[in-house]
Amino acid sequence: PELPPFQRGAGPQRPASTQTLSRDDSEILQKAYHRGTADFEPKTQMATLVLIQKRKECARRRELFERKREHKKFVKDVLASWDEGGSGDLRFDEVKEWLSSVAQGQSASEDEIKWVIVMATQQQTSDFENAAITPDDFSRAIEAWMSYRECKAEIEDIFKKYDLDSSGSLDKAQLRSLLGELNDGAIPNDEEVEWVLKHADVIGNGVITKPELAKAISVWYVHVAELDQARQMEQEAVNPRGMCSAGPCVIS
């Protein structure tokens, strides 16, 4: 059947909010058009668009409900399996057992558990013995842990090269060597090393542990990029484009 003007491109354009429609929504409009008058009155079109919007809102509510139901089941399963004390949250040792099971039995280190707790609760603490993650934190905890696990092999390779005392962390001197290599051999000063530690040492023990390495590298690259931009702006201020040291450049 012949499509109404607003769908086949002839005549006035339909409102911007209706420019992109799904196949189902288009079929609804077509049916409403053929049920209506020959010129598809604006009131009929508006009512149909309201119906489409209602359908989309219902779909969003159903999706949100399903997500909440899945999350509740996830929380219930975690607590049933690992909340040995029945406290309704997970303490340090319980978090360790949970994450170790996710890592297929590879035991999580204390530094890794501390890092996950901070990332999940989004709060730094020095009292990890009494720290806990609540059901609201479970999703952030597992996301942080899985993201870290995906990069674990590369992190281990870097630590083999720079963790010369095999302590499982990088002190300031070892971190300085790593950052220098990342900066084409230009060794950072004490202030720059402290700056990286301030932003990446989320555990707060004064060193960079394995799960903190990715952030340390990330903030260092941001810092280097900002330095490069500042140098470029300084050079342009001293020697504007098109000007040589002795005056205007002559391009032959």
Salt bridges, closest charged atoms under 4 A:
GLU2 OE2 - ARG8 NH1 2.93
ASP25 OD1 - ARG55 NH2 3.73
ASP25 OD2 - LYS56 NZ 3.73
GLU27 OE2 - ARG23 NE 3.73
GLU63 OE2 - ARG67 NH2 2.88
GLU66 OE1 - ARG69 NH2 2.69
ASP77 OD2 - LYS73 NZ 3.01
ASP89 OD1 - ARG91 NE 3.68
GLU112 OE2 - LYS152 NZ 3.31
ASP137 OD1 - ARG140 NH2 2.90
GLU156 OE2 - LYS152 NZ 3.65
GLU156 OE1 - LYS210 NZ 3.03
GLU181 OE1 - LYS161 NZ 3.03
ASP190 OD1 - ARG176 NH2 2.68
GLU192 OE2 - HIS223 NE2 3.03
GLU194 OE2 - LYS172 NZ 2.31
ASP228 OD1 - ARG231 NH1 2.92
